[in-house]
Amino acid sequence: MAFLGGTALRFLFQLPRFSEGLDFSAIRPDPEFTFGKTVRKIRKKLKAEGYTVVTKEKEGTVLSCFVRVPGLLYEVGLSPFPDEVIVIKVEVDTNPPSGARTETTLIRHHVLLNLFHYDRSSLWAGKLHALLSRTYTKGRDLYDLMWYLTDPTWPEPNLVLLNNALRQTDWKGPPLESRTWRGIVEQRLSELDWTTAVNDIRPFLERPSEASLLTMENLQQLLHR
């Protein structure tokens, strides 16, 4: 399984926003893998570390599990409520679109981790797919778009993966090409509720003041660089 999504960006590239989930994509069939067994291993290891853990699984094309840890936020002084629960959502897409490119990176994030993950262009494609296909406004999509576009060293999105993902979600527009994708993204931005987006993302930012930079004008300027 390859790591992707917002938490992958945070671990690998220090994305300065918090994420509530761990997202993975099944790359190669593994006859040994069962989601329930994996969840039981997670629960067992966390309990061995001293955590109280409750898990709830959901089967489907996208396997998901909510890992709930009650009392932890109170114990570390982040909540005044002893029963408040921190929830981490784990998702595994068992039928991902084809075309992703992957790599493995050794990082230090509290401990040393060897992460198998989507490469930079494929991570970029995943974010553009989310932005173009969601039926509602999500502030993290716009913030991440701004974050990607402000890095001139970031490669172009993996358009093979992006177009395959859009087809999977019944995209009605034309295929995206290197000369057209920015204009299509700009059109999508004009359809969004920016006030909702800014209010949605602010609590997840390391520097909440950055939410004020999230404007249509700024993103248009970045798209036309």
Order of alpha helices (4+ residues) and beta strands (2+ residues): beta-alpha-beta-alpha-beta-beta-alpha-beta-beta-beta-alpha-alpha-alpha-alpha-alpha-alpha
